[in-house]
Amino acid sequence: MSACKRPRQVLTWMIFFGLIFEACALRVRQTPASDLTKTPLTYLGSSLWTRINAFEIKGKYAFCTFQNGLVVLDLSDKDAPKLANQLYLGGGSNLMISGNIAWIAASERGLLAVDITDPLQPQPVSAFQTKGAASDVFVVGNLLYLADSSPKIMVIDVTDPTRPALIHALTTRDRVSDIKIVDQYAFVAQADAGLSILSIQHPSKPVEIGFLDTPGSAMYVEVRGRYAYLADGFSGLQVIDLHDPTTPKIAATLPLPGSTNHLSFSSDGKKVFLANSYDGGLFVVDVHDPQRPVQVGSIQYPIYNEACAAIQHHDRIYIADPFSGVWIASMDDKHALRITGNYYTPASILCAGKRDNRLIAAGDLSGIRMLDTTTPPDLHMVSM
């Protein structure tokens, strides 16, 4: 697109969305406040779920936390995931699967436990309300470590998943982006504060024993051997020497385009896959020598490239993007990557209006969708 055409197109879209917003606002203004307060709202169903935040793969299913709740994708066709089920929870930031329970950090809804014994019929079994927005969760045995925005890490007894019970709460330096537990230590990525190392010699009462203020924003951490690998926002990948956990230090830094949000190891343990936002995409880094990480591959998919997670499953790499869903890539022996499929979701829905049996929804990045509302709550797309 030439630069001279862009201002006119931007102005056109601004006017278009402005008209839609005004129409929606007018409909609200025309509805008496007394009518709104007298009619209780009951969730029936939804469509156009947006903003995937995290996912785990178990068997042939991917369990994904979306802004609205839990989405289960069938990966039988590895390049064309299909919706198996979606469970409205009112929130979904992160998750960890332990046995047949998916523990979900559900933002303002706190901690939610969902029984996934039957992936096609996930069932909520309990809820634990937090003071702040629940952001991450990690389970070891019968103990669950939950982070929220208060900012705290809560230690919760989940011996009985239907009755989670708080044991201890630890105030953190900053909001917690990620928690990993390895042996007797908890590694906590704390956004702008950096990386904390906690001793969990007494698991119910973690104590900070080490800290490192990283140059970026600590988003996600993995530990292999005596090194921690940290997704450090706009500072890229940090490799941290853990030979003395009380004094962690940076062993290597690898700057990358965009902001590094997430990383995971390849099946052979010699490479890491990094998910980057701000026109980033997927990056592959060779870490067989932890002190000399080398980028060996990268790929951008067709739209947005705001990747928030990337995980290898067999011979595919699944990439989560809050604005466009899940993208699938393959990699050959020379680290050449190609996109092989996707599960598309639109960007956030900003406004919607209904006429007859048609619902028109406007997204901030995904344009216009029209849905048939003849048989709610079973909405289906008719055009885009």
Secondary structure, 3 states (H helix, E strand, C coil): CCCCCHHHHHHHHHHHHHHHHHHHHHHHHCCCHHHHHHCCCCCCCCCCCCCEEEEEEECCEEEEEECCEEEEEECCCCCCCEEEEEEECCCCCEEEEECCEEEEECECCCEEEEECCCCCCCEEEEEECCCCCEEEEEEECCEEEEEECCCEEEEEECCCCCCCEEEEEEECCCCCCEEEEECCEEEEEEECCEEEEEECCCCCCCEEEEEECCCCCECEEEEECCEEEEECECCCEEEEECCCCCCCEEEEEECCCCEEEEEEECCCCCEEEEEEECCCEEEEEECCCCCCCEEEEEECCCCCCCCCEEEEECCEEEEEECCCEEEEEEECCCCCEEEEEEEECCCCEEEEEEECCEEEEEECCCEEEEEECCCCCCCEEEEC
